[in-house]
Amino acid sequence: MSIAPAVSDWFVANGRDLPWRRPGFTAWGTLVSEFMLQQTPVVRVVPRLEEWLERWPTPADLAAASPGDAVRAWASLGYPRRALNLHAAAVAITERHGGIVPEDVPSLLALPGIGDYTARAVAVFAYGHRHPVVDVNIRRVLARAVRGVGEPGPASKRDLAEMEAILPESIADARTANAAVMELGAVVCTARSPRCEVCPIADACAWRLAGYPAFEGRRAPVQKKFPGSDRQVRGLILAELRASEVPVTAGEIELVWAIEEQRERALAGLLVDGLVVDVGGAFELPS
């Protein structure tokens, strides 16, 4: 028995009101939201998404700006390489597709910074095509409800097949089911504190019926703590550059972080990633 009908009914009644779920939301807005939602909580994405789309309502608008403007506007969303990738995708959409976000998965995959999940999400949620969409929330629901294990483990080719197996044949119903299972994993079937008492498929959940067995497979990698990490140092250096109208000197960057080896490693990584450029021994965002 597919879990999709019960989860979809629950979603229609209880799904969060998010900008990218509202009628008339553009394909470009969907693409931008998917970039922003990668490893960033919804509550931080919504206000930045609205600001971004007000400033750059089309791919052509962003393509006309500099990569540095994109990084600066990304601000505190984290993983700023995503801003460069989004800018590059906007340029590609403008040059290759006449400024219109493509709707087929192969064309979306050919854009910079877009992987299988994002391509499928845009094709499904922006254009209504029927594809299985799989993120970490969906993988967790499938692992528990279908396979009876507590954690999904690392992503694998099996994930798409499992989601495809529960999708309704109707294109509209399949789109709802993708969003519904994703929402269930985000707000009910959470990683650390699943709320089984309000889950619409609790009576059919294989993991619950088996007595919540412990996970015995290889666990997905755990992200390192942020405080004191190279990620934090990279963020501090970028914040210094965002706040300056002129190139920042090496001496000014030294004041950002006291540990020289870590500071130099973070700066070198930013230079390699193209997030920072060297202008005669000083540093600035790409133009």
WOGILIN-V232874 format. One line per field, one symbol per residue. ss: DSSP state (@ for helix, = for strand, . for the rest). phi: phi as a letter, one per 40 degrees, with the letter a starting at -180 (. if undefined). burial: + if it has 24 or more other ideal C-beta (glycine too) atoms within 12 Angstrom, else -. Layout:
ss: ???
phi: ???
burial: ???
This chain:
ss: ...@@@@@@@@@@@....@@@.....@@@@@@@@@@@....@@@@@@@@@@@@@@...@@@@@...@@@@@@@@@@@...@@@@@@@@@@@@@@@@........@@@@@......@@@@@@@@@@@.........@@@@@@@@@@@@..........@@@@@@@@@....@@@@@@@@@@@@@@@@@........@@@...@@@.@@@@....................@@@@@@@@@@@@@.....==@@@@@.....@@@@@@@@@@@@@@...===..===...
phi: .cccdccccccdcbcccbdcbcdgccccccccccccccgbcdcccdcccccccccbcbdcccccccdcccccccfccgfcdcccccccccccccccbggbccbcddccccccgbbcccccccccccbgccacbbbccccccccccccgbcbcgccaccdccccdcbcccccccccccdcccccdccbbcccbbccccbccbdcbccccccgfcccbccccdcccccdgccdccdcccccccccbcbdccccccdccaccccccccccccccccgcbbcbggbbaccb
burial: -+++++++-++---+--++++---++++++++++++++-+-+--++-++--++--+-++-+++-+-+++++++++-++++++++++++++++++--+-+-+++-+--+--+++++-+++++++++++-+++++++++++++++++++-++++--+---++-+++-+++----+++++++++++++++++-+--+----++++-++++----------------------++-++++++++++-----+----+--++-----+--++-+++-+++++-----++++-
